[in-house]
Amino acid sequence: MKPNKILDITIPEQSKSDILEKIIKYIKLSNNFCHIVSINPENIVIAHENHMFKKVIETAQIKIIDGVGIVLAGRLLNIRLERFSGVDLMEKLIDLASNMRLRVLLIGGKPNLALNLADCYSKKFPKAKFVGLTGIKDIKNPSIEEEKNIFSIVTVNKPHLVFVAFGSPDQELWIERHKKKFKNSVIMGVGGGFDYHSGKIKRAPHFLRNLGLEWFYRLVNQPWRFKRQLRLIKFVKLLIVQKWIKN
């Protein structure tokens, strides 16, 4: 049986519980690197334009469907998909860290955001250990000293879970370049996840999320995202080609 693909990206059919069980297995196994990547229309279009990013997504150990556009595309292509947003998965993993007494490292975001979020988590979940650092000011031009500092903290803390907030595709490419440094970790790029979990940016109400309109809520509250949403048009065009022209 051929694997399910959307625009040449392999898309696994898996439930939320399947994903969480798989993550737990990686945490319990030593010397096992696990990269979690988010699949959404924007990232698929970037992968279509960036060969290295496409390779990172294709070889990632776990993929989550973080976009209603992918769920709808799956229906069009007869692929049953369940959405599991990165913000929701991060919340589940923080709870998991508390239950399993894990070590967690938060990297990136706005200045001091990761540090402050780690402090909040430490108070709320005292059974786990949280460390936060901004890490790199300009992810497109990281300095040797910035990365050296990050990896020294990784060596000392030996985190089970690592969340990286540099934005896509930079965070995924950075993780790929340095995956040997995180060989004992489950690592995930979370984009603006720290902003949501810290309360600096509010998520859409549940009824909008259930309707698949969280993207619209974000666009209304963050109009600068308009240029990014233009990739949705390209995604639809490419999807039409896959559905009715290539087939």
ZARO-774858 format. One record per residue: residue in one letter; x, y, z of N, C-alpha, C in turn. Coordinates in steps of 0.1 Angstrom, whole numbers, padded with zeros to 4 digits, always signed. Example, Ala and Ser with C-alpha at 12.3 -4.5 7.8 and 13.67 -1.06 7.14 Angstrom:
# residues 2
A+0132-0057+0078+0123-0045+0078+0132-0033+0078
S+0128-0022+0071+0137-0011+0071+0129+0000+0079
# end
This chain:
# residues 247
M+0008-0012+0000+0000+0000+0000+0009+0013+0000
K+0006+0022-0009+0014+0034-0010+0011+0043+0002
P+0021+0050+0008+0019+0059+0019+0010+0071+0014
N+0002+0076+0024-0006+0088+0021+0004+0100+0019
K+0001+0108+0008+0010+0120+0006+0001+0132+0002
I+0005+0143+0007-0001+0156+0003+0010+0164-0002
L+0010+0167-0015+0020+0175-0021+0034+0169-0018
D+0035+0156-0020+0048+0149-0019+0053+0148-0004
I+0045+0152+0005+0048+0150+0020+0040+0138+0025
T+0047+0129+0031+0041+0117+0037+0033+0121+0049
I+0020+0117+0049+0011+0121+0060+0006+0109+0067
P+0010+0106+0080+0006+0094+0087-0009+0096+0092
E-0016+0085+0092-0029+0085+0098-0028+0080+0112
Q-0029+0089+0122-0027+0085+0136-0035+0094+0145
S-0039+0089+0156-0047+0096+0166-0038+0103+0176
K-0044+0112+0184-0037+0119+0194-0031+0110+0204
S-0038+0099+0208-0033+0089+0217-0021+0082+0211
D-0022+0079+0198-0010+0072+0192+0002+0081+0193
I+0001+0094+0190+0012+0103+0191+0018+0103+0205
L+0010+0105+0215+0014+0106+0229+0021+0093+0233
E+0016+0081+0229+0022+0068+0232+0036+0067+0226
K+0037+0072+0214+0050+0071+0207+0060+0080+0214
I+0056+0092+0218+0065+0101+0225+0070+0095+0238
I+0061+0089+0245+0065+0083+0258+0075+0072+0256
K+0073+0064+0245+0083+0054+0242+0097+0060+0239
Y+0097+0071+0232+0110+0077+0229+0116+0083+0242
I+0108+0088+0251+0113+0093+0263+0120+0082+0272
K+0114+0071+0272+0118+0060+0280+0131+0053+0274
L+0133+0054+0261+0145+0048+0255+0156+0058+0255
S+0168+0053+0259+0180+0061+0260+0186+0062+0246
N+0193+0074+0244+0200+0076+0231+0191+0076+0219
N+0179+0081+0221+0170+0081+0210+0165+0096+0207
F+0169+0101+0196+0165+0114+0192+0152+0114+0185
C+0143+0123+0189+0129+0123+0183+0126+0138+0180
H+0124+0140+0167+0120+0154+0162+0105+0154+0159
I+0097+0162+0165+0083+0164+0162+0082+0176+0153
V+0075+0174+0142+0073+0186+0133+0058+0188+0131
S+0054+0200+0128+0040+0204+0126+0038+0205+0111
I+0027+0199+0107+0023+0199+0093+0011+0208+0091
N+0013+0219+0084+0002+0228+0081+0004+0233+0066
P-0006+0240+0061-0005+0244+0047+0007+0252+0044
E+0010+0262+0053+0022+0270+0051+0035+0263+0051
N+0036+0253+0060+0049+0245+0060+0050+0236+0048
I+0039+0231+0043+0039+0223+0031+0044+0231+0019
V+0039+0243+0018+0043+0252+0007+0058+0255+0008
I+0062+0258+0020+0077+0261+0022+0085+0249+0018
A+0080+0237+0022+0087+0225+0019+0088+0222+0003
H+0077+0227-0003+0077+0226-0018+0087+0235-0024
E+0091+0245-0017+0101+0255-0023+0115+0253-0017
N+0116+0246-0006+0129+0244+0001+0132+0230+0003
H+0141+0224-0005+0144+0210-0005+0149+0205+0009
M+0157+0213+0015+0163+0209+0028+0151+0208+0039
F+0143+0218+0039+0131+0218+0048+0122+0206+0045
K+0120+0203+0033+0112+0191+0029+0118+0178+0035
K+0132+0177+0033+0139+0165+0039+0137+0164+0054
V+0138+0175+0061+0136+0175+0075+0122+0170+0079
I+0112+0175+0072+0098+0171+0075+0097+0156+0072
E+0102+0152+0061+0100+0138+0057+0107+0128+0066
T+0118+0132+0072+0126+0123+0080+0123+0124+0095
A+0114+0134+0099+0110+0136+0113+0104+0123+0118
Q+0107+0120+0131+0102+0108+0137+0087+0109+0140
I+0082+0121+0143+0067+0123+0145+0062+0135+0138
K+0051+0134+0131+0044+0145+0125+0031+0147+0131
I+0027+0160+0134+0014+0163+0139+0007+0172+0129
I-0006+0170+0128-0014+0178+0118-0019+0191+0125
D-0011+0201+0123-0014+0214+0130-0020+0224+0120
G-0031+0221+0115-0038+0230+0106-0050+0224+0100
V-0061+0231+0101-0074+0225+0096-0073+0224+0081
G-0065+0232+0074-0063+0231+0060-0058+0217+0055
I-0050+0211+0064-0044+0198+0061-0055+0187+0063
V-0064+0189+0073-0075+0180+0075-0084+0180+0063
L-0087+0192+0058-0097+0194+0047-0090+0188+0034
A-0077+0190+0033-0070+0184+0021-0071+0169+0022
G-0069+0164+0034-0070+0149+0036-0083+0144+0031
R-0094+0151+0035-0107+0146+0031-0109+0146+0016
L-0103+0156+0009-0104+0157-0005-0096+0146-0012
L-0086+0141-0005-0077+0130-0010-0080+0117-0004
N-0092+0116+0003-0096+0104+0010-0086+0099+0021
I-0080+0108+0028-0071+0105+0039-0078+0110+0052
R-0079+0101+0061-0086+0105+0074-0075+0110+0084
L-0076+0123+0087-0066+0129+0096-0073+0135+0108
E-0065+0135+0119-0070+0141+0131-0061+0153+0135
R-0066+0164+0137-0058+0176+0140-0053+0176+0154
F-0040+0179+0156-0034+0180+0169-0025+0192+0169
S-0030+0203+0173-0022+0216+0172-0009+0215+0181
G+0001+0222+0177+0013+0223+0184+0011+0229+0198
V+0002+0239+0199-0001+0245+0212-0007+0234+0222
D-0016+0226+0216-0023+0216+0224-0013+0205+0228
L-0005+0201+0219+0005+0190+0222+0015+0195+0232
M+0020+0207+0231+0029+0213+0241+0023+0212+0255
E+0010+0216+0256+0003+0215+0269+0002+0201+0274
K-0001+0191+0265-0001+0177+0270+0013+0173+0274
L+0023+0177+0268+0037+0173+0271+0042+0179+0284
I+0037+0191+0287+0040+0197+0300+0034+0189+0311
D+0021+0185+0309+0015+0177+0319+0022+0164+0321
L+0027+0158+0309+0034+0146+0310+0047+0147+0317
A+0054+0159+0315+0066+0161+0322+0064+0161+0338
S+0053+0166+0342+0050+0166+0356+0048+0152+0361
N+0040+0145+0354+0036+0131+0358+0049+0122+0358
M+0058+0124+0349+0069+0115+0347+0082+0121+0353
R+0081+0133+0359+0092+0140+0366+0104+0142+0356
L+0100+0148+0345+0110+0150+0334+0117+0163+0335
R+0128+0164+0328+0136+0177+0326+0132+0183+0313
V+0129+0196+0313+0124+0203+0302+0132+0215+0299
L+0135+0217+0286+0143+0229+0282+0135+0237+0272
L+0133+0250+0275+0126+0259+0266+0136+0269+0260
I+0137+0270+0247+0147+0278+0240+0140+0287+0230
G+0143+0300+0230+0138+0310+0220+0127+0319+0225
G+0120+0324+0215+0109+0333+0219+0115+0347+0221
K+0106+0356+0226+0110+0370+0229+0120+0370+0241
P+0128+0381+0242+0137+0381+0254+0130+0378+0267
N+0136+0369+0274+0132+0365+0288+0119+0357+0288
L+0112+0355+0277+0099+0348+0277+0101+0334+0281
A+0111+0327+0275+0113+0313+0279+0117+0312+0293
L+0125+0321+0298+0129+0320+0312+0117+0322+0322
N+0109+0332+0318+0097+0335+0327+0087+0324+0326
L+0085+0318+0314+0076+0307+0313+0081+0295+0321
A+0094+0292+0320+0100+0281+0328+0098+0283+0343
D+0099+0295+0347+0097+0299+0362+0082+0296+0366
C+0073+0300+0357+0059+0297+0360+0056+0282+0360
Y+0062+0275+0351+0060+0260+0350+0066+0254+0363
S+0077+0259+0367+0084+0253+0379+0075+0254+0391
K+0068+0265+0392+0059+0267+0404+0046+0259+0403
K+0041+0257+0390+0029+0250+0388+0031+0235+0388
F+0043+0231+0383+0046+0216+0382+0059+0213+0389
P+0060+0214+0402+0072+0212+0410+0079+0199+0408
K+0072+0189+0403+0078+0176+0402+0087+0175+0390
A+0085+0184+0380+0094+0184+0368+0104+0195+0370
K+0115+0195+0361+0125+0206+0362+0124+0213+0348
F+0123+0226+0349+0122+0235+0337+0133+0245+0337
V+0139+0246+0325+0150+0256+0323+0146+0264+0310
G+0147+0277+0311+0144+0285+0299+0155+0295+0295
L+0157+0297+0282+0167+0307+0278+0163+0312+0264
T+0166+0325+0262+0163+0330+0248+0172+0324+0238
G+0184+0322+0241+0193+0314+0232+0200+0321+0221
I+0192+0326+0211+0197+0332+0199+0189+0344+0195
K+0196+0355+0193+0188+0367+0190+0184+0367+0175
D+0192+0363+0166+0189+0362+0152+0192+0348+0147
I+0181+0340+0146+0182+0326+0142+0189+0325+0128
K+0187+0335+0120+0193+0334+0107+0208+0336+0107
N+0213+0342+0118+0228+0344+0119+0232+0341+0134
P+0230+0329+0138+0234+0326+0152+0249+0326+0154
S+0253+0331+0165+0268+0332+0168+0273+0319+0174
I+0286+0317+0173+0292+0305+0179+0290+0305+0194
E+0291+0316+0200+0290+0317+0215+0275+0314+0219
E+0266+0319+0212+0252+0316+0215+0249+0301+0215
E+0253+0295+0205+0250+0281+0203+0259+0273+0214
K+0271+0277+0216+0279+0270+0226+0273+0271+0240
N+0266+0282+0243+0260+0284+0256+0248+0274+0257
I+0240+0273+0246+0228+0265+0246+0233+0250+0248
F+0243+0246+0241+0247+0232+0242+0254+0228+0255
S+0260+0238+0261+0265+0236+0275+0254+0233+0285
I+0243+0241+0283+0231+0239+0292+0224+0225+0289
V+0224+0221+0276+0219+0208+0272+0227+0197+0279
T+0240+0199+0278+0249+0189+0284+0247+0187+0299
V+0246+0198+0306+0244+0198+0320+0230+0193+0325
N+0220+0197+0318+0206+0194+0322+0201+0181+0316
K+0206+0176+0305+0202+0164+0298+0186+0164+0297
P+0180+0173+0290+0166+0174+0290+0159+0162+0283
H+0148+0158+0288+0140+0148+0281+0131+0154+0270
L+0127+0167+0273+0118+0174+0263+0125+0188+0260
V+0125+0191+0248+0130+0204+0244+0120+0211+0235
F+0117+0224+0238+0108+0232+0229+0116+0243+0224
V+0115+0245+0211+0123+0255+0204+0114+0265+0197
A+0115+0278+0200+0105+0288+0195+0113+0298+0186
F+0117+0294+0174+0124+0303+0165+0116+0306+0153
G+0105+0299+0151+0096+0301+0140+0101+0292+0128
S+0091+0287+0120+0094+0279+0109+0098+0287+0097
P+0106+0282+0088+0113+0268+0089+0126+0268+0097
D+0130+0280+0102+0143+0282+0108+0145+0272+0120
Q+0134+0271+0128+0136+0262+0140+0138+0248+0136
E+0131+0243+0126+0133+0229+0122+0147+0227+0116
L+0151+0236+0108+0164+0235+0101+0175+0235+0112
W+0173+0244+0122+0183+0245+0133+0184+0232+0141
I+0173+0226+0144+0172+0213+0151+0179+0203+0143
E+0177+0202+0130+0183+0192+0121+0198+0194+0121
R+0203+0206+0121+0217+0208+0120+0224+0203+0133
H+0217+0204+0144+0223+0201+0157+0217+0189+0164
K+0211+0180+0156+0204+0169+0163+0213+0160+0171
K+0226+0159+0168+0235+0151+0176+0236+0156+0190
K+0234+0169+0192+0235+0175+0205+0222+0172+0213
F+0212+0167+0207+0199+0164+0214+0196+0149+0212
K+0206+0141+0212+0204+0127+0209+0195+0119+0220
N+0194+0125+0231+0186+0119+0242+0173+0126+0245
S+0169+0134+0235+0157+0143+0237+0146+0141+0227
V+0134+0144+0232+0123+0146+0222+0122+0161+0220
I+0124+0166+0208+0125+0180+0205+0114+0185+0195
M+0109+0196+0198+0098+0201+0190+0098+0216+0188
G+0097+0221+0175+0096+0235+0172+0082+0239+0175
V+0080+0250+0182+0067+0255+0187+0063+0268+0181
G+0072+0275+0173+0068+0288+0167+0065+0298+0178
G+0052+0303+0178+0048+0312+0188+0041+0306+0200
G+0044+0293+0202+0038+0286+0213+0040+0292+0227
F+0052+0298+0229+0055+0304+0242+0046+0316+0245
D+0043+0323+0234+0034+0335+0236+0020+0330+0241
Y+0015+0319+0235+0002+0314+0239+0002+0309+0253
H+0012+0301+0256+0012+0294+0270+0015+0304+0281
S+0022+0315+0277+0024+0326+0288+0012+0335+0289
G+0003+0334+0280-0009+0343+0281-0007+0356+0274
K+0005+0359+0268+0007+0371+0261-0002+0373+0248
I-0005+0361+0242-0014+0361+0231-0026+0352+0234
K-0038+0356+0233-0049+0347+0236-0053+0338+0224
R-0056+0326+0227-0061+0317+0216-0075+0320+0213
A-0079+0315+0201-0093+0317+0197-0102+0309+0207
P-0115+0314+0208-0125+0307+0217-0126+0292+0212
H-0130+0283+0220-0132+0269+0217-0141+0267+0205
F-0152+0275+0204-0162+0272+0193-0156+0276+0180
L-0147+0286+0179-0140+0289+0167-0130+0278+0163
R-0123+0273+0173-0113+0262+0171-0121+0250+0166
N-0132+0247+0172-0140+0235+0167-0145+0237+0153
L-0147+0249+0149-0151+0252+0135-0140+0253+0125
G-0128+0252+0131-0116+0252+0122-0112+0267+0118
L-0117+0277+0126-0114+0291+0122-0104+0298+0131
E-0096+0290+0138-0086+0296+0147-0076+0305+0138
W-0073+0300+0126-0064+0308+0117-0070+0322+0115
F-0083+0323+0113-0090+0335+0110-0089+0345+0122
Y-0091+0339+0134-0091+0346+0146-0077+0352+0148
R-0066+0344+0145-0053+0349+0146-0050+0360+0136
L-0056+0359+0124-0054+0369+0114-0060+0382+0118
V-0072+0381+0123-0079+0394+0128-0071+0401+0139
N-0065+0393+0148-0058+0399+0159-0043+0402+0156
Q-0038+0395+0145-0024+0397+0141-0024+0400+0126
P-0029+0411+0121-0030+0414+0107-0017+0413+0099
W-0006+0414+0106+0007+0412+0099+0009+0398+0093
R+0000+0389+0098+0001+0375+0092-0005+0374+0078
F-0010+0385+0073-0017+0384+0060-0008+0379+0049
K+0004+0384+0049+0014+0379+0038+0016+0364+0039
R+0017+0359+0052+0019+0345+0054+0007+0337+0049
Q-0005+0343+0050-0017+0336+0046-0018+0334+0031
L-0010+0342+0024-0010+0341+0009-0005+0328+0005
R+0002+0321+0013+0007+0307+0010-0005+0298+0009
L-0016+0301+0016-0028+0293+0015-0033+0292+0000
I-0032+0303-0007-0036+0303-0021-0028+0294-0029
K-0015+0294-0027-0006+0285-0034-0008+0271-0030
F-0011+0268-0017-0014+0255-0013-0026+0249-0020
V-0037+0257-0021-0049+0253-0028-0046+0250-0043
K-0038+0258-0049-0035+0256-0063-0027+0243-0065
L-0017+0241-0056-0009+0228-0057-0018+0216-0055
L-0027+0218-0045-0036+0207-0042-0045+0203-0054
I-0050+0213-0061-0058+0211-0073-0050+0203-0083
V-0038+0207-0085-0029+0200-0094-0028+0185-0090
Q-0026+0182-0077-0024+0169-0073-0037+0161-0075
K-0048+0167-0072-0061+0159-0072-0066+0157-0086
W-0066+0167-0094-0073+0166-0107-0064+0166-0120
I-0051+0169-0118-0043+0170-0130-0033+0158-0129
K-0025+0156-0118-0016+0146-0117-0022+0132-0117
N-0034+0131-0110-0041+0119-0110-0050+0117-0122
# end
